Amino acid sequence: MTITFDLPQSPESELSCYAFAGAVGRAIFDDPTLGGLADRVVIAGKKFITPKKPHCGDAWGLVISLRITIAARNYQ
């Protein structure tokens, strides 16, 4: 599963990317089962996307890849 953030160009855009990555990381660390919906969730990767040219209006971005493990359960 991936979570994507697109942030408009501003003086705080880079800081916001790192803040969002930290917030998602902390949320997964505090609750690695997503409230019991999964057996385990881990962050498989983070990709910070910078504008191709500084201050040209391109957006900053953050892509977080999650690996979610759900065991098969037999309900009868």
CNS distance restraints for C-alpha pairs under 8 A (distance, minus, plus):
assign (resid   1 and name CA) (resid  65 and name CA) 5.86 0.50 0.50
assign (resid   1 and name CA) (resid  66 and name CA) 5.20 0.50 0.50
assign (resid   1 and name CA) (resid  67 and name CA) 6.62 0.50 0.50
assign (resid   1 and name CA) (resid  68 and name CA) 7.48 0.50 0.50
assign (resid   2 and name CA) (resid  63 and name CA) 6.68 0.50 0.50
assign (resid   2 and name CA) (resid  64 and name CA) 5.52 0.50 0.50
assign (resid   2 and name CA) (resid  65 and name CA) 4.45 0.50 0.50
assign (resid   2 and name CA) (resid  66 and name CA) 5.97 0.50 0.50
assign (resid   3 and name CA) (resid  63 and name CA) 5.76 0.50 0.50
assign (resid   3 and name CA) (resid  64 and name CA) 5.12 0.50 0.50
assign (resid   3 and name CA) (resid  65 and name CA) 6.52 0.50 0.50
assign (resid   3 and name CA) (resid  66 and name CA) 7.92 0.50 0.50
assign (resid   4 and name CA) (resid  61 and name CA) 7.30 0.50 0.50
assign (resid   4 and name CA) (resid  62 and name CA) 5.71 0.50 0.50
assign (resid   4 and name CA) (resid  63 and name CA) 4.55 0.50 0.50
assign (resid   4 and name CA) (resid  64 and name CA) 6.43 0.50 0.50
assign (resid   5 and name CA) (resid  17 and name CA) 7.86 0.50 0.50
assign (resid   5 and name CA) (resid  61 and name CA) 5.52 0.50 0.50
assign (resid   5 and name CA) (resid  62 and name CA) 5.06 0.50 0.50
assign (resid   5 and name CA) (resid  63 and name CA) 6.49 0.50 0.50
assign (resid   6 and name CA) (resid  59 and name CA) 6.43 0.50 0.50
assign (resid   6 and name CA) (resid  60 and name CA) 5.97 0.50 0.50
assign (resid   6 and name CA) (resid  61 and name CA) 4.53 0.50 0.50
assign (resid   6 and name CA) (resid  62 and name CA) 6.64 0.50 0.50
assign (resid   7 and name CA) (resid  13 and name CA) 6.25 0.50 0.50
assign (resid   7 and name CA) (resid  17 and name CA) 7.77 0.50 0.50
assign (resid   7 and name CA) (resid  59 and name CA) 5.52 0.50 0.50
assign (resid   7 and name CA) (resid  60 and name CA) 5.07 0.50 0.50
assign (resid   7 and name CA) (resid  61 and name CA) 5.89 0.50 0.50
assign (resid   8 and name CA) (resid  13 and name CA) 6.88 0.50 0.50
assign (resid   8 and name CA) (resid  57 and name CA) 7.60 0.50 0.50
assign (resid   8 and name CA) (resid  58 and name CA) 7.19 0.50 0.50
assign (resid   8 and name CA) (resid  59 and name CA) 4.68 0.50 0.50
assign (resid   8 and name CA) (resid  60 and name CA) 6.31 0.50 0.50
assign (resid   9 and name CA) (resid  13 and name CA) 6.02 0.50 0.50
assign (resid   9 and name CA) (resid  55 and name CA) 7.19 0.50 0.50
assign (resid   9 and name CA) (resid  57 and name CA) 5.78 0.50 0.50
assign (resid   9 and name CA) (resid  58 and name CA) 6.27 0.50 0.50
assign (resid   9 and name CA) (resid  59 and name CA) 5.23 0.50 0.50
assign (resid   9 and name CA) (resid  60 and name CA) 6.49 0.50 0.50
assign (resid  12 and name CA) (resid  16 and name CA) 6.01 0.50 0.50
assign (resid  13 and name CA) (resid  17 and name CA) 6.31 0.50 0.50
assign (resid  13 and name CA) (resid  60 and name CA) 6.43 0.50 0.50
assign (resid  14 and name CA) (resid  18 and name CA) 6.62 0.50 0.50
assign (resid  14 and name CA) (resid  60 and name CA) 7.02 0.50 0.50
assign (resid  15 and name CA) (resid  19 and name CA) 6.12 0.50 0.50
assign (resid  16 and name CA) (resid  20 and name CA) 6.01 0.50 0.50
assign (resid  17 and name CA) (resid  21 and name CA) 6.22 0.50 0.50
assign (resid  17 and name CA) (resid  48 and name CA) 7.30 0.50 0.50
assign (resid  17 and name CA) (resid  60 and name CA) 7.56 0.50 0.50
assign (resid  17 and name CA) (resid  61 and name CA) 6.92 0.50 0.50
assign (resid  17 and name CA) (resid  62 and name CA) 6.12 0.50 0.50
assign (resid  18 and name CA) (resid  22 and name CA) 6.09 0.50 0.50
assign (resid  19 and name CA) (resid  23 and name CA) 6.09 0.50 0.50
assign (resid  20 and name CA) (resid  24 and name CA) 6.17 0.50 0.50
assign (resid  21 and name CA) (resid  25 and name CA) 6.07 0.50 0.50
assign (resid  21 and name CA) (resid  46 and name CA) 7.74 0.50 0.50
assign (resid  21 and name CA) (resid  62 and name CA) 7.63 0.50 0.50
assign (resid  21 and name CA) (resid  64 and name CA) 7.57 0.50 0.50
assign (resid  22 and name CA) (resid  26 and name CA) 6.01 0.50 0.50
assign (resid  23 and name CA) (resid  27 and name CA) 6.13 0.50 0.50
assign (resid  24 and name CA) (resid  28 and name CA) 6.24 0.50 0.50
assign (resid  25 and name CA) (resid  29 and name CA) 6.09 0.50 0.50
assign (resid  25 and name CA) (resid  43 and name CA) 7.34 0.50 0.50
assign (resid  26 and name CA) (resid  30 and name CA) 6.02 0.50 0.50
assign (resid  27 and name CA) (resid  31 and name CA) 6.13 0.50 0.50
assign (resid  27 and name CA) (resid  32 and name CA) 7.91 0.50 0.50
assign (resid  28 and name CA) (resid  32 and name CA) 4.94 0.50 0.50
assign (resid  28 and name CA) (resid  33 and name CA) 7.95 0.50 0.50
assign (resid  28 and name CA) (resid  34 and name CA) 7.47 0.50 0.50
assign (resid  28 and name CA) (resid  41 and name CA) 6.92 0.50 0.50
assign (resid  28 and name CA) (resid  42 and name CA) 7.06 0.50 0.50
assign (resid  28 and name CA) (resid  43 and name CA) 7.84 0.50 0.50
assign (resid  31 and name CA) (resid  35 and name CA) 6.59 0.50 0.50
assign (resid  32 and name CA) (resid  39 and name CA) 7.90 0.50 0.50
assign (resid  32 and name CA) (resid  40 and name CA) 5.54 0.50 0.50
assign (resid  32 and name CA) (resid  41 and name CA) 5.17 0.50 0.50
assign (resid  32 and name CA) (resid  42 and name CA) 7.11 0.50 0.50
assign (resid  33 and name CA) (resid  37 and name CA) 6.19 0.50 0.50
assign (resid  33 and name CA) (resid  38 and name CA) 4.92 0.50 0.50
assign (resid  33 and name CA) (resid  39 and name CA) 5.39 0.50 0.50
assign (resid  33 and name CA) (resid  40 and name CA) 5.00 0.50 0.50
assign (resid  33 and name CA) (resid  41 and name CA) 6.06 0.50 0.50
assign (resid  34 and name CA) (resid  38 and name CA) 6.13 0.50 0.50
assign (resid  34 and name CA) (resid  40 and name CA) 7.99 0.50 0.50
assign (resid  34 and name CA) (resid  41 and name CA) 7.45 0.50 0.50
assign (resid  37 and name CA) (resid  70 and name CA) 7.97 0.50 0.50
assign (resid  38 and name CA) (resid  68 and name CA) 6.73 0.50 0.50
assign (resid  38 and name CA) (resid  69 and name CA) 6.09 0.50 0.50
assign (resid  38 and name CA) (resid  70 and name CA) 5.03 0.50 0.50
assign (resid  38 and name CA) (resid  71 and name CA) 7.88 0.50 0.50
assign (resid  39 and name CA) (resid  68 and name CA) 7.69 0.50 0.50
assign (resid  39 and name CA) (resid  69 and name CA) 5.57 0.50 0.50
assign (resid  39 and name CA) (resid  70 and name CA) 5.17 0.50 0.50
assign (resid  39 and name CA) (resid  71 and name CA) 6.64 0.50 0.50
assign (resid  40 and name CA) (resid  68 and name CA) 5.96 0.50 0.50
assign (resid  40 and name CA) (resid  69 and name CA) 5.18 0.50 0.50
assign (resid  40 and name CA) (resid  70 and name CA) 7.11 0.50 0.50
assign (resid  41 and name CA) (resid  66 and name CA) 6.72 0.50 0.50
assign (resid  41 and name CA) (resid  67 and name CA) 5.70 0.50 0.50
assign (resid  41 and name CA) (resid  68 and name CA) 4.55 0.50 0.50
assign (resid  41 and name CA) (resid  69 and name CA) 6.32 0.50 0.50
assign (resid  42 and name CA) (resid  66 and name CA) 5.73 0.50 0.50
assign (resid  42 and name CA) (resid  67 and name CA) 5.35 0.50 0.50
assign (resid  42 and name CA) (resid  68 and name CA) 6.69 0.50 0.50
assign (resid  43 and name CA) (resid  64 and name CA) 7.13 0.50 0.50
assign (resid  43 and name CA) (resid  65 and name CA) 5.98 0.50 0.50
assign (resid  43 and name CA) (resid  66 and name CA) 4.56 0.50 0.50
assign (resid  43 and name CA) (resid  67 and name CA) 6.25 0.50 0.50
assign (resid  44 and name CA) (resid  64 and name CA) 7.68 0.50 0.50
assign (resid  44 and name CA) (resid  65 and name CA) 5.31 0.50 0.50
assign (resid  44 and name CA) (resid  66 and name CA) 5.21 0.50 0.50
assign (resid  44 and name CA) (resid  67 and name CA) 5.88 0.50 0.50
assign (resid  45 and name CA) (resid  64 and name CA) 5.84 0.50 0.50
assign (resid  45 and name CA) (resid  65 and name CA) 5.05 0.50 0.50
assign (resid  45 and name CA) (resid  66 and name CA) 7.13 0.50 0.50
assign (resid  46 and name CA) (resid  62 and name CA) 7.17 0.50 0.50
assign (resid  46 and name CA) (resid  63 and name CA) 5.76 0.50 0.50
assign (resid  46 and name CA) (resid  64 and name CA) 4.55 0.50 0.50
assign (resid  46 and name CA) (resid  65 and name CA) 6.32 0.50 0.50
assign (resid  47 and name CA) (resid  62 and name CA) 5.72 0.50 0.50
assign (resid  47 and name CA) (resid  63 and name CA) 5.12 0.50 0.50
assign (resid  47 and name CA) (resid  64 and name CA) 6.48 0.50 0.50
assign (resid  48 and name CA) (resid  60 and name CA) 7.77 0.50 0.50
assign (resid  48 and name CA) (resid  61 and name CA) 5.94 0.50 0.50
assign (resid  48 and name CA) (resid  62 and name CA) 4.72 0.50 0.50
assign (resid  48 and name CA) (resid  63 and name CA) 6.63 0.50 0.50
assign (resid  49 and name CA) (resid  60 and name CA) 5.64 0.50 0.50
assign (resid  49 and name CA) (resid  61 and name CA) 4.62 0.50 0.50
assign (resid  49 and name CA) (resid  62 and name CA) 5.88 0.50 0.50
assign (resid  49 and name CA) (resid  63 and name CA) 7.91 0.50 0.50
assign (resid  50 and name CA) (resid  59 and name CA) 7.40 0.50 0.50
assign (resid  50 and name CA) (resid  60 and name CA) 5.11 0.50 0.50
assign (resid  50 and name CA) (resid  61 and name CA) 6.62 0.50 0.50
assign (resid  51 and name CA) (resid  55 and name CA) 7.98 0.50 0.50
assign (resid  51 and name CA) (resid  56 and name CA) 7.91 0.50 0.50
assign (resid  51 and name CA) (resid  58 and name CA) 5.19 0.50 0.50
assign (resid  51 and name CA) (resid  59 and name CA) 5.91 0.50 0.50
assign (resid  51 and name CA) (resid  60 and name CA) 5.81 0.50 0.50
assign (resid  52 and name CA) (resid  58 and name CA) 7.17 0.50 0.50
assign (resid  53 and name CA) (resid  58 and name CA) 7.49 0.50 0.50
assign (resid  54 and name CA) (resid  58 and name CA) 7.93 0.50 0.50
